[in-house]
Amino acid sequence: MPTQIIKILEAYHPVPDANSIEGAKQAIALAKSAGPNDLVLCLLSGGASAIWSAPVDGVTFEAKQQLTKQLLRSGAPISEMNCVRKHLSQIKGGKLAAAVHPARLLTVSISDVPGDHPDEIGSGPTVADRSTLADARAVLARWNITPSPEIAAALNNPANETLKAGDAKLSSSDYKIVAAPKASIEAAAKIARSRGYRVDILGDSLEGEAREVAAEHAAMALDAKGRGERVAIMSGGKLTVTVRGNGAGGPNQEYALSLAIALDGAPGIF
């Protein structure tokens, strides 16, 4: 059903589209319209790095879209991807908070990143950033990504540095994480134990190649089955895929297919 008060603008993930640009523009304009006595509420979740795309001056949408594709194919972890993206953005890396200042800002977020670092959730549009332009350049070098000239120029421009701890423009901003992988896993584990399962929690911050992690999990499941144990294996995190062809999909599909191959039709494993 259509909303009555909240405006909805759909955008694409994980590669930004034209609506990603429009959504970011509208968010920045709304933030700048806040007066000193206003309270601005930002509800933030994973995916915001793609859904809010506002390239810095001198960087075209096409260049940023292409760079996002390069990063996704490289196998770089989400923290390093977001390090690059926030240094090419007018909204990430604390810059949305700067647009809101001096109005009060409260960010209520759902974490989908290993470690639950606020400056990595959605590329941290309302908080201080721990990374630097130099870090962003190092990420591209580490993953053998050759950026376009406009991207390279932007990552060498001090004007594109993100906001750091202690910046006065962050002084009226508060941040609360209301949901995170660890809590979700603990809730699921409680239910599984009540149903008679032994729970094996692998952590909430798993990273790595989806196909490799899937093979490890399959081995654990087959081992438990061989011992006749009723086990629930649980984990959270953000896996990656190093793309070597032209296939479709992402890390979750890569994980599922690799898991299926490794299990080879073994019954009783779900």
Summary of the structure (lengths in Angstrom):
residues: 270
radius of gyration: 20.7
end to end distance: 35.3
largest distance: 64.4
contacts: 828
relative contact order: 0.13
helix: 43%
strand: 14%
